[in-house]
Each structure stands twice: as structure tokens, then as C-alpha cells.
Amino acid sequence: MPHFAELEVGSKKVLRVVNAESKKWCKYHFGGIWIETHKYRTDKNYAGRDWIYHEETDNFYPPQPYNSWSLDTKTCMWYPPIPQPDDGKFYMWSEEQQKWLNEQLPE
């Protein structure tokens, strides 16, 4: 069964995602603005609560994780100003220091 995201008027923020027969069915039973979201497509993001609908690409993107991160409007994904190191270690982004920190986990 298809999935549909209800959008907040104006902001296009996702209020909820439901399984339903059709967009028409959602509008009839719940009112509001509904957009289909696809759980198993690899070229589109599956909507989640508080995600934003990007009308130009007919896609959804998550809330911005940090103020310094930029949205790639083609993929609708957020990217840090500095790429995360790819050395197999665990890193966390420090917004304050504007860099990736390698946090050693206790053994």
C-alpha cells in the first residue's frame, strides 16, 4: 500500500506519514495537503516527521543537523563543510570547533 506525507501549509514540513489507498483518500478523510513518499525507491528519500518537502525535486529532506551544513538540493541530503574522514574510526561533528572529532570509546 502506498505511503503519503501530510504537509504543513506554508512550511511544507511533514506532519505525519500514513499508509493509504490514494492521495484522494487522504484528502477526503483527513483534509490537508498530501504527497506520496516512496519507502523503497533509491532515488528519493522516504519522508519522516518534521522533514521538509522539496517541490522542485519532488523529494523530502530531513531537518538541518547543524547550522554549518549545506543542503544538496539534487539529493536532498545535508553535507558538512568538511567531509568526514573515511578511515574506519568513529567520528562526531563538533559544530563549535567546526571539525570532526574522533571520540575513543571506553573498552
N, C-alpha and C positions, 0 to 999 in steps of 0.2 A: 504494500500500500504506500502511496506517495507521502512525503513529508512536506509540511507547509509552515513557514515562519510568519508570525503576525508582527507587523512593523508599527512602531510608534509614529504617529503623524508628525511630520516636520523633521524629526531627527533621523528617521529610518532605522532606529535601534530596534533589535529583536526583543519582543516582549515574551514570546513563547514559541515553541515548535510542537506541532501536533501531527499525528498520522490521520489522514482523512481521504475521502474519495476524490475530492477535487477542490480547487480554489473556490469555485462557485459554492460548493457545500460549506466551506469555512465562512465565506461571507454571509451566507444565509443564516447559519446557526450562531455565529459569533459576532458578525459585523466586522468592521475594521479593514485593514489593508493586509493582503496575504500574498506571499511569494513562495514558489516551490523551491525547496532545497533538496539537494541530492546527497544521500548518505554514502553512496558507493562510487561516485564519479571522482576520477583523479584530477580532472582539470578544473574542478570547482570545490570551494570549501563548504562543508556542511555547517549550517547556521547553528549558533548556540545562543542562549540567553545573553543579552547585552551586546551581542555582536552587531555590526553595522552593515546594512545593505549598500553595496556599491553599484549604483544603477548602470553606469557606463559599461561595466564588465559583467553585469548580471551575476554578481558574486557577493560573498559575505566575508568580512574580516573581523578578527577579534578586537577587544579593547586594546588601546596602546599600552604596552607593558611598561615603558619608560618614556619620559619626555624627549630624550635624545634620539630615540629610534624613529626611523622613517618608514613610511608605508610604500611598498611597491604596488602601484595600482594595477599592474598586469597580473600579479599573482595574488594580490590582496593579503600579503603577509608582511609583518613588521621585521625590519632588519636593524641591527645595531650599527653605530658609527664605525666600529672596528669589528671585523669578523672574529668569531670565536675560534680559539686555537683548536686545531684538529690533531691532537697528539694522544688521544685516548684518556686523558685526565678529566676530572670533573671541574668545571668552571661555573662561576656565578657572576653575573654582570653587576658591577658597582656603579650606580648612577652618580654617586657623589664623586668618585675618583675617575669616572669615565673610562673604565678599563675592565677587563676580565680578571677575576681573582681565582686562583687555584686554592680551593679550601681542602685541606687534608682532613679526611675523616678519621676519627679515632679508631684504633684497631680493637 
